[in-house]
Amino acid sequence: MWGNQILNQVLLVVIGLSSGVVVAGGLFGFIVSLGVVSDLADRTHTGHMVLLYEDIIALGGIVGNLWYVYQFQFGESVVMLGIFGLFAGIFVGCWTMAIAEILNVFPIFIRRGKLVRAVPYIILGLAIGKGAGNLIYFILGW
C-alpha cells in the first residue's frame, strides 16, 4: 500500500521535472535561435558579455518558476512593483525586437514557397484558430 503510493509520487516528480526541463530548454533554445541574445549584444556593443546574458536569461526562468511554484509574497511594495515592471518591460521589448526581425522572413518565404495566392487563407486560418482557442480557453474554461 505505502510502497505503491511512494512509487506513484516518485514517478510524478520525475515526470514533472522532466517535462519542466524539456519545456524550459525549448523556450531558451527558441530565444537563442531567434537571435535575441546576439542582437541585444550587437546593438549594445557588449558582445563579450553574451554568455552572461544567456546565464541571466536562464536564471530569470529559474527564479520565475520558483516564484510561481512557491508563490512568494513580497507584500504590496511599490519598489518591488517598479523592479518587476522594469524587467517585464525589458523582456517584452526584447521579444518585440526579435519578432520584428522575424517578420522580414515572411515575404521571402511566401515568394519562394509560391504561396502568394494562399496568403489570405493562411491569415484567415490563423485568425480563426486564435479566436477559437480564445473562446475555448475563456468561455469553456479548458
C-alpha positions in Angstrom: 0.0 0.0 0.0 2.6 2.6 1.1 5.1 1.3 -1.5 2.6 1.9 -4.3 1.8 5.5 -3.2 5.5 6.3 -2.8 6.2 4.9 -6.3 3.4 7.0 -7.7 4.7 10.1 -6.1 8.3 9.5 -7.3 7.0 8.8 -10.8 5.0 12.1 -10.7 8.1 14.0 -9.5 10.3 12.5 -12.3 7.7 13.2 -15.0 7.1 16.8 -13.7 10.8 17.6 -13.5 11.5 16.1 -16.9 8.6 17.9 -18.5 9.7 21.2 -17.0 13.3 20.7 -18.1 12.2 19.9 -21.7 9.8 22.9 -21.9 12.3 25.3 -20.4 15.1 24.1 -22.6 12.9 24.5 -25.6 12.0 28.1 -24.6 15.6 29.1 -24.0 16.6 27.4 -27.2 13.9 29.3 -29.0 15.1 32.6 -27.5 18.7 31.9 -28.6 17.7 30.7 -32.0 15.7 33.9 -32.6 18.9 35.7 -32.1 17.6 37.8 -29.2 20.8 37.5 -27.2 23.2 38.1 -30.1 21.1 41.1 -31.4 21.0 42.6 -27.9 24.7 42.2 -27.6 25.3 43.7 -31.0 23.0 46.7 -30.5 24.6 47.5 -27.1 28.2 46.8 -28.3 28.6 44.2 -25.5 29.4 41.1 -27.5 31.9 39.9 -24.9 29.0 39.5 -22.4 26.9 37.1 -24.4 27.5 34.2 -22.0 26.4 36.4 -19.1 23.2 37.4 -21.0 22.4 33.7 -21.5 23.1 32.9 -17.9 20.8 35.7 -16.8 18.0 34.6 -19.1 18.3 31.1 -17.6 18.4 32.5 -14.1 15.3 34.6 -14.8 13.5 31.4 -16.0 14.5 29.5 -12.9 13.5 32.3 -10.5 10.2 32.9 -12.3 9.4 29.2 -12.0 10.3 29.1 -8.3 8.3 32.2 -7.7 5.3 30.6 -9.5 5.6 27.2 -7.7 6.2 28.5 -4.2 4.2 31.7 -4.6 6.5 34.1 -2.7 4.8 37.1 -1.2 6.6 40.5 -1.0 3.5 42.4 0.1 2.4 45.5 -1.8 5.8 47.1 -2.1 6.0 49.9 -4.7 9.7 49.3 -5.1 9.2 45.6 -6.0 6.4 46.6 -8.4 8.7 49.0 -10.1 11.5 46.5 -10.3 9.2 43.9 -11.8 7.8 46.4 -14.2 11.2 47.4 -15.4 12.3 43.8 -16.0 8.9 42.9 -17.6 9.3 45.9 -20.0 12.8 44.9 -20.9 11.6 41.3 -21.6 8.7 42.5 -23.8 11.0 44.9 -25.6 13.5 42.2 -26.5 10.7 39.9 -27.7 9.3 42.7 -29.8 12.6 43.3 -31.4 13.1 39.6 -32.2 9.6 39.3 -33.7 10.1 42.4 -35.8 13.2 40.8 -37.3 11.4 37.5 -37.9 8.7 39.3 -39.8 11.3 40.2 -42.5 11.4 36.4 -43.2 7.8 36.0 -44.2 7.8 37.9 -47.6 10.9 35.9 -48.7 9.3 32.6 -47.6 6.0 33.4 -49.3 7.7 34.3 -52.6 10.0 31.3 -52.6 7.3 28.9 -51.5 5.0 30.2 -54.2 2.3 30.9 -51.6 1.2 34.4 -52.8 -2.3 33.3 -53.6 -2.7 31.4 -50.3 -1.7 34.3 -48.1 -5.3 35.5 -47.4 -6.3 31.9 -46.5 -3.3 31.5 -44.2 -4.1 34.7 -42.4 -7.8 33.8 -42.1 -6.9 30.3 -40.8 -4.6 31.9 -38.2 -7.3 34.3 -37.1 -10.0 31.7 -36.8 -7.6 29.4 -34.9 -6.6 32.1 -32.5 -10.3 33.1 -32.0 -11.4 29.5 -31.4 -8.6 29.0 -29.0 -9.5 32.1 -27.0 -13.2 31.1 -26.9 -12.3 27.6 -25.7 -10.0 28.9 -23.0 -12.0 31.9 -21.7 -15.6 30.7 -22.2 -15.4 26.9 -21.7 -12.5 27.1 -19.2 -10.5 24.4 -20.8 
